Amino acid sequence: MINTVMEQKILTQWRELDPLSQQEILDFIEFLRFRRLSEPKRVNTKPFPVTRVEDGIGCVDYQGEPKSIEEMQQGIIDEARKQWQQEVRK
């Protein structure tokens, strides 16, 4: 719905300007319209589930022998494979 009070206020002030300034106002309105149309749509969804600090640093308490980089990489691959296979079965 058009706010006629606002519209009248804008027109009154616009008419008091020189032609160059009036054109600047029109150009700015076009800029605003273009910017509004080119903005990505905002989606109100949470991108990630809530996590706890413990979820991210669960291995800090590890008491065994240190693992090599290769062993850690293989552990990550094994766990990813295990989770993927569980998802496929669902």
PyMOL commands that set and color helices and strands:
alter all, ss='L'
color gray80, all
select helices_A, chain A and resi 4-15+19-38+53-56+58-61+69-89
alter helices_A, ss='H'
color red, helices_A
deselect
rebuild
show_as cartoon
